[in-house]
Amino acid sequence: MTDARQFYGRWARLYDALARLPGVRSWRAAAVDELGLSPGDVVVEMGCGTGANLPHARRAVGPEGRVVGLDVTRAMLDGARGRGDADLILADAARPPLAGPVDGLLATFVAGMFADPAAAVDGWCDLVRPGGRVALLHFAPSDRTWARPLNAAYRGFVWLSSTDRRRPSEVATGHRRRVDAAHDRLRERADDYRERRLAGGYLRLASGRVTYSSVR
């Protein structure tokens, strides 16, 4: 996680510009919509980055709701300040210093960074009240011909943001396995599990309604 913090700290401004492109905004809005939030709800985003999702979350919960954004990189949180009227926390999303229950939890492009993504998803589900929803959004290689250049860009980005210096294809394979593990655990922990592809199959959006907490 230290390596990821350094990478995103260096590239926070570029990340912010890319995160708010018109097409990307629509994907992020779709991820928030999967949570089924209502005015007055409490929603948490794990790995909020520079806050591109926070205005969507704020609109969903209204002025009477609460939006919390958590990120491990200070430069990212600096960029998020003033967006979505959110409470911002500097912390590791794999071990969030939060107490539930909350009504919804969102994580975009983050679970693949964890050594144990299934455990992270377990912790996130334990924060959400029974009946609340968790949504995950991740890049995924597409099997469409036109997506081949984007698949190469995906492999390169994963490789650059990692200290693993195996071939980019091998690093990307590990990343995909971690993302699969996160989605599989959400499927186990939730009912009404939904999964769909966006952007020609290049994005994987999943959500589920939490049915129980393992907290004792």
Secondary structure as UniProt FT lines:
FT   HELIX           2..10
FT   HELIX           12..19
FT   HELIX           22..33
FT   TURN            34..35
FT   TURN            39..40
FT   STRAND          42..46
FT   TURN            49..50
FT   TURN            52..53
FT   HELIX           54..61
FT   TURN            63..64
FT   STRAND          66..71
FT   HELIX           74..80
FT   TURN            81..82
FT   TURN            84..85
FT   STRAND          87..90
FT   TURN            93..94
FT   STRAND          102..108
FT   HELIX           111..113
FT   HELIX           117..127
FT   STRAND          128..139
FT   HELIX           145..147
FT   HELIX           148..160
FT   HELIX           168..189
FT   STRAND          190..198
FT   HELIX           199..201
FT   STRAND          203..210
//
